[in-house]
Amino acid sequence: MRIRALAVGGALSLALITGCSGGSSEDAAGTARESAAVKALSTGELKQRILAQGEVTGYKVNPIGEAAPSRSTIRSSDEKCRPLVYVLTGLAPATPATEIGRTVREEKKDPTDDATSLDDLADGKFESALKDSLNLDITSLDLSSYDGDGAREAVRAVSTALENCTTGFTGGASGDEQKVTKVTPTTASGSGDESVAFTATTDIDGDKGPLHAEVVRHGNTVATYFTMNIGAMMTGKTYTVPPAVIKAQSKKLG
């Protein structure tokens, strides 16, 4: 089974503020200058801030490396939904100045069954054992950094896409696009300066299942989480982006 990835009004607010008094206008102009002066973190700085192995109990953290899709290969049937397609392929929702990724995989306990492999199991136990072996959260974690107000704009892009793409879309890396039939906003963790979360229901050859994502802004850095659990999707069990992963990453970002 192949399963992978796949807030507006700043200008109006500024206009209202600048229309009040001389002092407010100066304050707004100063804020705008400060925002424009914000520079993105370097790749090296992001590497220091992204989760590393041993920093979240019960999970194994690995670099994504060449497995990460190139942003230029991402396709979307509806341009309004492109930020969501980016998130569901493990990328930041908007093109950043710098970006790195990790895979955070839930560690499974060793099986207690005497069988040495799935092949050794009787037919009656095989399917159950297979589903159990696949019942683990795999999270794509992306850290991205932006100049100026880019991080806020990235989060707004997700919020806007959620309003426009409730009935779904088709998208993903070229040649590996997946069909999403429904997108539903969900309750975010509340981490960082602002956060937004959603569930995307996929349809793969008639098999439907949920994928979960959350985007969190920490200053001018954005943490993007995309989680899938194939075993849970096969059995209909609920799952979500692991709170422990979000908490551990948020702690490193301060």
C-alpha positions in Angstrom: 0.0 0.0 0.0 1.5 3.3 -1.1 0.7 6.2 1.3 2.9 9.2 1.3 2.9 12.5 1.0 1.1 14.3 -0.1 -5.5 34.6 8.7 -5.5 37.4 6.2 -5.5 41.2 6.8 -2.0 42.5 7.7 -2.3 45.4 5.2 -5.8 46.3 6.4 -4.6 46.3 10.0 -1.6 48.5 9.1 -3.9 50.9 7.2 -6.2 51.2 10.3 -3.3 51.9 12.6 -1.6 54.5 10.3 -4.9 56.3 10.0 -5.2 57.1 13.7 -2.6 59.6 14.9 0.9 60.8 14.2 2.3 58.7 17.1 0.6 55.5 16.0 1.7 56.1 12.4 5.3 56.3 13.5 4.9 53.2 15.7 3.5 51.3 12.7 6.2 52.5 10.4 8.8 51.4 13.0 7.2 47.9 13.3 7.2 47.6 9.5 10.9 48.5 9.3 11.7 46.0 12.1 9.7 43.2 10.3 11.5 44.0 7.0 14.8 43.9 8.8 14.3 40.3 10.1 16.7 37.9 8.4 16.2 34.2 8.0 18.3 31.7 10.0 21.1 30.0 8.1 21.0 26.3 7.3 23.5 25.8 10.0 21.4 27.5 12.6 18.4 25.4 11.6 20.4 22.3 12.0 21.1 23.4 15.6 17.4 23.9 16.3 15.8 20.9 14.6 15.1 17.8 16.6 18.0 15.3 16.9 18.2 11.7 17.9 17.6 11.1 21.6 15.7 14.4 22.2 12.2 12.8 22.1 11.6 9.6 24.0 10.1 6.7 22.0 11.0 8.1 18.6 13.9 7.7 16.2 15.0 10.9 14.4 16.8 10.6 11.1 17.8 13.2 8.4 15.6 13.0 5.3 18.5 13.5 2.9 17.8 12.7 -0.8 14.4 11.2 0.1 13.0 14.8 0.3 11.1 15.8 -2.8 12.2 18.9 -4.7 9.8 21.7 -4.4 9.9 22.2 -8.2 8.5 18.7 -8.7 5.3 19.3 -6.7 2.1 19.4 -8.6 -1.4 20.6 -7.6 -4.7 20.3 -9.4 -5.7 23.6 -7.8 -3.1 26.3 -7.2 -5.2 27.6 -4.2 -4.4 24.2 -2.5 -0.6 24.2 -3.2 0.4 25.2 0.4 -1.5 22.1 1.6 0.2 19.9 -1.0 3.6 21.2 0.1 2.8 20.3 3.7 1.5 16.8 2.8 4.8 16.1 0.9 6.8 17.1 4.0 7.8 20.6 2.9 7.1 24.1 4.3 3.9 25.6 3.0 5.7 28.5 1.2 9.1 28.8 -0.3 11.5 29.8 2.5 15.0 31.2 2.5 16.4 28.1 4.2 14.9 24.7 5.0 15.9 21.3 6.4 13.9 18.2 7.3 13.9 15.1 9.5 11.9 11.9 9.8 10.6 11.2 13.3 9.6 7.5 13.5 7.8 5.9 16.5 9.9 3.1 17.9 8.0 -0.2 18.2 8.5 -2.7 21.1 10.0 -6.0 20.1 7.2 -8.6 19.4 6.5 -11.1 22.1 5.3 -13.8 19.7 7.7 -16.8 19.2 7.4 -16.4 15.5 10.6 -15.0 13.9 8.9 -13.3 11.0 5.4 -12.6 9.5 6.0 -15.6 7.2 6.1 -17.9 10.3 2.6 -16.8 11.4 -0.5 -18.8 10.8 -2.9 -17.3 8.3 -5.3 -16.2 11.0 -2.6 -14.2 12.7 -0.8 -12.8 9.7 -3.2 -9.9 8.9 -3.4 -8.9 12.6 0.4 -9.0 13.0 0.9 -7.0 9.8 -1.5 -4.3 10.9 0.2 -4.2 14.3 3.7 -3.9 12.8 2.5 -0.9 10.7 0.7 0.8 13.6 3.3 3.4 14.3 3.4 7.2 13.7 5.8 8.4 11.1 6.2 12.2 11.1 7.9 14.3 8.5 9.4 17.3 10.3 10.4 20.4 8.3 12.0 23.5 9.7 12.1 26.6 7.5 13.1 30.2 8.0 12.0 33.4 6.2 13.2 36.9 5.7 10.9 39.7 6.8 7.2 38.8 7.3 7.6 35.5 5.3 6.9 33.2 8.2 3.6 34.9 9.0 2.6 34.8 5.3 3.4 31.1 5.2 1.0 30.3 8.0 -1.6 32.6 6.4 -1.3 30.7 3.2 -2.2 27.5 5.0 -5.2 29.1 6.7 -6.4 30.5 3.3 -5.9 27.2 1.6 -8.0 25.4 4.3 -10.9 27.8 3.5 -10.6 27.2 -0.3 -9.9 23.4 -0.4 -12.4 21.7 1.8 -13.6 19.4 -1.0 -10.1 18.2 -1.7 -7.5 18.2 -4.6 -5.0 16.0 -6.3 -1.3 16.7 -5.7 2.1 15.6 -4.7 5.5 15.0 -6.3 5.4 14.6 -10.1 4.4 11.0 -11.0 3.3 10.3 -7.4 0.2 12.5 -7.0 -2.4 11.4 -4.5 -6.1 12.2 -4.4 -7.4 14.1 -1.4 -11.2 14.0 -1.1 -11.7 16.2 2.0 -9.7 18.7 4.1 -10.9 19.5 7.6 -9.3 22.1 10.0 -8.6 20.6 13.4 -7.6 21.9 16.8 -3.9 22.9 16.8 -1.5 22.4 19.6 -1.3 26.1 20.5 2.5 26.0 20.3 4.7 28.8 19.2 3.4 32.2 18.2 0.6 30.8 16.0 -0.4 27.4 14.8 -2.9 25.7 12.4 -3.7 22.1 12.0 -5.8 20.0 9.6 -6.7 16.5 8.5 -6.7 15.4 4.9 -8.7 12.4 3.8 -6.9 10.5 1.0 -8.4 8.0 -1.5 -6.0 5.4 -2.9 -7.7 2.9 -5.2 -10.9 3.3 -3.1 -9.2 3.0 0.3 -9.7 6.1 2.3 -7.7 7.2 5.2 -6.7 10.3 7.2 -3.4 12.2 7.1 -2.6 14.7 9.8 -0.6 17.9 9.7 0.2 21.0 11.8 2.1 24.2 11.0 3.6 26.2 13.8 5.3 29.6 13.6 8.1 30.5 16.1 9.2 34.0 15.2 10.5 33.9 11.6 10.9 30.1 11.7 8.1 27.6 10.7 7.9 24.0 11.9 5.8 21.8 9.6 4.6 18.4 10.9 3.0 15.8 8.6 2.1 12.4 10.2 0.8 9.2 8.8 0.1 5.8 10.5 -0.6 3.1 7.9 -1.6 0.6 10.5 -4.1 3.0 12.1 -5.5 3.8 8.6 -6.0 0.1 7.9 -7.9 -0.5 11.1 -9.7 2.8 11.4 -8.0 3.7 14.7 -7.6 7.4 15.4 -4.1 9.0 15.5 -2.7 12.5 15.2 0.6 14.4 15.0 2.4 13.2 18.1 2.1 15.9 20.8 5.5 14.7 22.2 7.2 15.5 18.9 5.6 19.0 18.7 6.5 19.7 22.4 10.1 18.6 22.0 10.6 20.6 18.8 8.9 23.7 20.3 11.2 23.5 23.3 14.3 23.6 21.1 12.9 26.7 19.3 12.1 28.5 22.5 
